[in-house]
Amino acid sequence: MSAQTTRSASKWLKALEEPSTAPVEAPVVRDTPTGPKRPQKGVRWESEAGVPRLPVSGPAPAVWVMGAHGGAGESTIAKLLDGAVATDHAWPVREDDGGPDQVLMVCRSNAAGLRAAQRAAIEFNAASAGLPGSLAGLVVMADAPGRLPKPLATQMRLVAGAVPHLWFMPWVEAWRTSTDLDAAALPSAARSVLEKIQLHTAVGDH
């Protein structure tokens, strides 16, 4: 090997050994899907008492936030997510060619809330006419401090199979007494969940 070749080889080895100073972008890590994100063939919806419809037009927001029932936490999540718009417990239904629209569903972790979310997910998966093009997932808001009782945890796992993603938002005591919704002031566990939801909806189907 010539002296010139040896020097060239040394430069390559040195470059490999030295740490790079170039900035490295963090990879986008997405949650593993738990269920379908679009309407499914073969799913039947026979109830007439489904989720109400909200006529919408114009540019789609980053994500629509739909409470599956009253008191779900729809407005709280909508205020905490950048570019989100609450639908007042209704499916956003297009009156124009805008969109595409993605919806983030919200419910409480009690039995009635989980059942309402399950029924709404079935309604969506039945490909009911006029419903949004994609469902981002479901946020289950803790209805009390502490761990979920086993029956509710089991019910939540069943609901997870009907939605593409499910995030559990832990109890935040400050939300009972304050109207100041500052994401930066959230407990670390709640802030982590919010960041995952924000990341997922930001890179969703738009």
GIHU-V154135 format. One record per residue. N is the residue number from 1. SS is DSSP state (hx for helix, st for strand, lp for the rest). Layout:
# GIHU-V154135
((N SS) (N SS))
This chain:
# GIHU-V154135
((1 lp) (2 lp) (3 hx) (4 hx) (5 hx) (6 hx) (7 hx) (8 hx) (9 hx) (10 hx) (11 hx) (12 hx) (13 hx) (14 hx) (15 hx) (16 hx) (17 hx) (18 lp) (19 lp) (20 lp) (21 lp) (22 lp) (23 lp) (24 lp) (25 lp) (26 lp) (27 lp) (28 lp) (29 lp) (30 lp) (31 lp) (32 lp) (33 lp) (34 lp) (35 lp) (36 lp) (37 lp) (38 lp) (39 lp) (40 lp) (41 lp) (42 lp) (43 lp) (44 lp) (45 lp) (46 lp) (47 lp) (48 lp) (49 lp) (50 lp) (51 lp) (52 st) (53 st) (54 st) (55 st) (56 st) (57 lp) (58 lp) (59 lp) (60 lp) (61 lp) (62 lp) (63 st) (64 st) (65 st) (66 st) (67 st) (68 lp) (69 lp) (70 lp) (71 lp) (72 lp) (73 lp) (74 hx) (75 hx) (76 hx) (77 hx) (78 hx) (79 hx) (80 hx) (81 lp) (82 lp) (83 lp) (84 st) (85 st) (86 st) (87 lp) (88 lp) (89 lp) (90 st) (91 st) (92 st) (93 st) (94 st) (95 lp) (96 lp) (97 lp) (98 lp) (99 lp) (100 lp) (101 lp) (102 st) (103 st) (104 st) (105 st) (106 st) (107 st) (108 st) (109 lp) (110 lp) (111 hx) (112 hx) (113 hx) (114 hx) (115 hx) (116 hx) (117 hx) (118 hx) (119 hx) (120 hx) (121 hx) (122 hx) (123 hx) (124 hx) (125 hx) (126 lp) (127 lp) (128 lp) (129 lp) (130 lp) (131 lp) (132 lp) (133 lp) (134 st) (135 st) (136 st) (137 st) (138 st) (139 st) (140 st) (141 st) (142 lp) (143 lp) (144 lp) (145 lp) (146 lp) (147 lp) (148 lp) (149 lp) (150 hx) (151 hx) (152 hx) (153 hx) (154 hx) (155 hx) (156 hx) (157 hx) (158 hx) (159 hx) (160 hx) (161 lp) (162 lp) (163 lp) (164 lp) (165 lp) (166 st) (167 st) (168 st) (169 st) (170 lp) (171 lp) (172 lp) (173 lp) (174 hx) (175 hx) (176 hx) (177 hx) (178 lp) (179 lp) (180 lp) (181 lp) (182 lp) (183 hx) (184 hx) (185 hx) (186 lp) (187 lp) (188 hx) (189 hx) (190 hx) (191 hx) (192 hx) (193 hx) (194 hx) (195 hx) (196 hx) (197 hx) (198 hx) (199 hx) (200 hx) (201 hx) (202 hx) (203 lp) (204 lp) (205 lp) (206 lp))
